[in-house]
Amino acid sequence: MGHSLLRSSAFHIGVMTLLVFLGVMGLRWEGFLESAELDAYDWSMRLRPTNTR
């Protein structure tokens, strides 16, 4: 019984992981995450050390 429960839990985790991945990729494909991605990129560029040469 314990083995089938573990297998069932692993299956559900795999399905949920796939659904979340597909949801995020769908949002990204449609452009809904573009502003957040650009904000994160700008923030990471501001964290870089300045070139002193």
N, C-alpha and C positions, 0 to 999 in steps of 0.2 A: 504494500500500500504506500509506503514512504517513497519508493522509487517512482511510482506513477504520479505522485503528487509533485515530486521534484521535476519530472519531465513536463508535467502540465504547467507548472510555474515558469519553467524555462521557455516553453512554447509561448505563453502569454507575454512574457517579457520581450521575446523576439518580435511578436506581432506588434506590441505597443511601440517598440523601438522603430520598426519599419513605418508605422503610421505617423509617428512624430517626425521622422526623417522626411517622409513624403510631404507632410504638411508644411514643414519649413521650406523645403525646396519649391513647393508650389507657391508659397507666399513670395519667395525670392524671385521666382520666374515671372510672376505678375508685377513685380516692382514695388511691392508693399514694404519691403525691408530696406529699400535703397537709402532713404534718409538716415536710418539708424546705422547702416553700414558706412556711409560717408562721414557721419559724426564720429564713429569709432576710429575710422582711418585718420581723420583730422586730429583727434585726440592723441593717437599713437605717434603721429608725426611731431606733435608739439612736445612729446616726452623725449624725443631723441636729443642727444647732446648736440650742441651747435659745433659746426666745423670751425676751428680757430686758425686754420692755415691761411 
